[in-house]
Amino acid sequence: MLKKEWPKHTILALAIIATWLKTYIVYKTSFSITIDNFLQEFILFINPLSMLLFVYGISLFLKSDKAKNRYLVAIAVISSIVLYGNVAFYRFFNDFITLPVLFQTDNFGDLGSSAAASVFWTDLLYFADVLVILLAIKFIKTKPSKIGSNSVQRKAYYILALAVLFFNLGLAETERPQLLTRSFDREMLVKNLGMYNYHLYDVYIQSKSQAQRALADGSELVEANSYVRANQIEPSEEMKGIAEGRNLIVVTLESLQSFVINEEMNGQTITPFMNSLTEDEDTIYFENFYHQTGLGKTSDSEFLLENSLYPLSGGAVFFTHSGNTFDSMAESLGDKGYSTNVQHANTKSFWNRDIMYESLNVDEFYDIESYDITEENAVNWGLKDIPFMEQSVHHMTEMQQPFYSRLLTLTNHHPFTLDEEDKLIDEYDSNSGTLNRYFQTSRYLDESVKVLFDELKEKGLYENSIIVMYGDHYGISENHNEAMTQYLGEEVTDLKSAELQKVPFFVHIPGYGEGYVDDEVGGQIDMRPTIMNLMNIDTSKDIQFGGDLFSEEHEEFVVFRDGRFVTDKVVYAGNVCYDKETGEPTEQELCAPFIEQAFTELEYSESIINGDLLRFYDDKDGQLTSIPNVKLEQ
């Protein structure tokens, strides 16, 4: 190689091929991208190429070899950072980075141990193409070019790049019709467009959403309102007002999935107290209840609870739209004379909560400064859940009653670490340390819930309160399917993965006396209308996409943020329609109406958020304030 002179664009070709092949290898080894046929595999293989041709090809416009080589190395480094950033993010969130996530810098300092647990020294291999290019520059002698590439060569090159791009888009459209207009699934975008093209598309989508607010005048709300009114249900008369005037305590059970409820791990009971609640005469437990969060995780679950709107597809509403106008549950309860607050022993800026809670009309935020935190009572993300419950109930004794208080737990959070004295059961024995520890932190969370109930009784708050508890999002991602297969004793298929998105939902009403396990299919979008009816607050003029879970008219239909959905008859996952009873693929036509409904609801909800449309809406009379002569359906 030292003696032979290679064609002048050899290093450019090597750079493109090295980054192309590296990207494909990373697709296959670092992401759980579902491939169902040869065409999908071929699209995955070619999709990095068009963007690499475009960006590396800019070197053709540079005159000196030195400038060209520096540019090629710079692009290799940048593309490697983009790719590796997604790998690290995927390990933790099982998702791909979006533009709004990059601006959530207030969260970075709090990720701490979770981020460290997702980084390894072998990750240097993600920069292998940079090394290949540097070696090529050093050892490959190219024929000297007296002048830069001529315009004919550059035109031919970029015609090739465009041809590859359109070829890729054509195959993607064949495989996934309406990919760019009807896809809420980032994996689907990466699988068909490629990692680099996906990020360009994301920039376009985020820019479009910002423009929506500036151009909105309220007329966009007409269609969304018509849809909501057409699908509005009558809340349960039997349960209406059953908790009216009581204190409302809502507990967010961090990362708790339903597969641990009423189950054992190697002969050890995982959640003994919550198990007892499922059989308690004062508790209604929903066993087919699903989380519907996106990238905002816990903050998305809070958003669903307060507004009965879906979270965004590409970021956390708490960050991207914290200045919006909302019709929150906290505001409605405040109008009824409730003092409202959130208790969370973390920094006030995490997930931008201090700003967002003002928009939700929450009266007070008990953040990390409101708690006595020491080295002995803190672990992982902060204050342990048992002292958190004890101190939070103490706060309640000083609150004006009736109050609405939300408690956000912390300990059962990735990477699921505990002090030795808090390990109430043994670790599991799979190849996933994350899953092994998860059972221990879930057991500790369960113990903290027991402490909450005991403290409320001791402080005299229990009898005049209603306690609602829900799991906020998954704790064990699809990255741990092998270990989950071992625990469950069955393979984690696309269908099983959808079923694993179930989270607990408890409604505990002291003195109710008629508790039961409800098999109604529901999701976090239903929490607000369900709770509001229990508190005897009318929501008939509210714009919300959920329904009262106790209503006989409630539709058993749950949309996930990525477009998957579950009904009482079918499950749509991995672009396949499954019969829920048999667990086998069934006719796609059975899912078709629900696919349309899922898209419609997600689209309307997203337009309400991006356009900040509720600023034009009077929730008292259910009419637009911006266009008085336009009357909305009631």
Secondary structure, 3 states (H helix, E strand, C coil): CCCCCECCCHHHHHHHHHHHHHHHHHHHHHCCCCCCCHHHHHHHHHCCHHHHHHHHHHHHHCCCHHHHHHHHHHHHHHHHHHHHHHHHHHHHHCCCCCHHHHCCHHHHHHHHHHHHCCCCHHHHHHHHHHHHHHHHHHHCCECCCCCCCCHHHHHHHHHHHHHHHHHHHHHHHHHCCCHHHHCCCHHHHHHHHCHHHHHHHHHHHHHHHHHHHHHCCCCCHHHHHHHHHHCCCCCCCCCCCCCCCCEEEEEEECCCCHHHCCCEECCEECCHHHHHHCCCCCEEEEEEEECCCCCCHHHHHHHHHHHCCCCCCCCCHHHHCCCCCCCCHHHHHHHCCCEEEEECCCCCCHHHHHHHHHHCCCCEEECHHHCCCCCCCEECCEECHHHHHHHHHHHHHCCCCCEEEEEECCCCCCCCCCCHHHCCCCCCCCCCHHHHHHHHHHHHHHHHHHHHHHHHHHCCCCCCEEEEEEECCCCCCHHHHHHHHHHHCCCCCHHHHHHCCECCEEEECCCCCCCEEEEEEEEHHHHHHHHHHHCCCCCCCCCCCCCCCCCCCCCCEEECCCCCEEECCEEEECCEEEECCCCCECCHHHCHHHHHHHHHHHHHHHHHHHCCHHHHEECCCCEECCCCCCCCCC
